[in-house]
């Protein structure tokens, strides 16, 4: 009797309490093999599949096939026997395999009818033509990312990065072949098939961070566009013998004192060191938190939290407010900064999923725009917007000008150690008075001249394409 009770208890535990953990265990291949024999749902862009399961004559009944794989690799991710799954193939797995709550009744019907569960299709917010356009703007051999989003909805219209890879190489039915292909991909400089660079690469944002400085300064009541500040070529960092200077090739040297509008347009550094001394660390910590630094976000892909270190000493703070030292941000985070300023201080939840569609073409769920954070007030956002017009009109982003289009943007260049390489950035939105899109571009570990030729000029090309200029 005791042995019978023990066996019944163990069986009950496995069936009802441990089933989910056992199914999800990385060592359990039976669940994965079972899923490979089911019709997995498609991932759609503009209503057309970019990932789908097609009937196969191989080891399994279905083969996962990716269309334009390099274009969408960091969005779809891969579905692999040997290397598990990543990106949307992973986070939307319940929907794609028909196991989501929205498909419960379908599963019950299939249970009694004997039919196999079919996965739902996931349609993205991505604009296929725009995705292809921005992807082609990133030269092969560079480490670049471009994001285009809608500030008023949070919908992501394009998110592309290079170097990319062919996800079909990892979806093969041979475990040996998939492992060999992964080994080759891991040797490509700057590429990790497991990381979406737009969401996972933490990079010093350089002077694009000054958008947040402007919010902190204006919120303090001590600064506005007409505030005249000292603008020396170099300053000594507080409590240190080290110095920090303005960019040697810029126009900051034209004025040793200047209004904030000139300082922003020309991206001068030394006045922001003085601002950090005047305000202290607390306002910058508050503003970065309000814009999403340090906070967990899923779109539904996980975004690595950006970093603004707490409790900085005066010297470290002076270096941090120009987007250097230990300040790190993802491209998604700096796109959210642009979205927040563009949308009257409110950041909408960034989102990649338009809707989930059942096998019977019934819409199972549809994503509605929702507010993620209130970052600042409308008045402050309007003032920052006006200051961000300066770089495009007469400053560091003049090559982004599009005749007849009102553009707000901020460039950034962060130095990498003692090397000649930099991270080159631009983030902004248009039209400035009624923003329809926010654009963020970053090129990592690139020489300054090449990087600057790929930021403002490419912002111009993207806005021309979006607005048919």
Beta strands, then each sheet from edge to edge (+ up, - down):
strand 1: 43-45
strand 2: 48-55
strand 3: 62-66
strand 4: 79-80
strand 5: 84-85
strand 6: 121-124
strand 7: 143-149
strand 8: 156-162
strand 9: 228-230
strand 10: 234-236
strand 11: 243-245
strand 12: 257-259
strand 13: 297-298
strand 14: 302-303
strand 15: 346-348
strand 16: 353-357
strand 17: 363-366
strand 18: 371-374
strand 19: 407-415
strand 20: 421-430
strand 21: 437-447
sheet 1: 3+ 2- 1+ 6+ 16- 17+
sheet 2: 4+ 5-
sheet 3: 8+ 7- 21+ 20- 19+
sheet 4: 9+ 12-
sheet 5: 10+ 11-
sheet 6: 13+ 14-
sheet 7: 15+ 18-
end
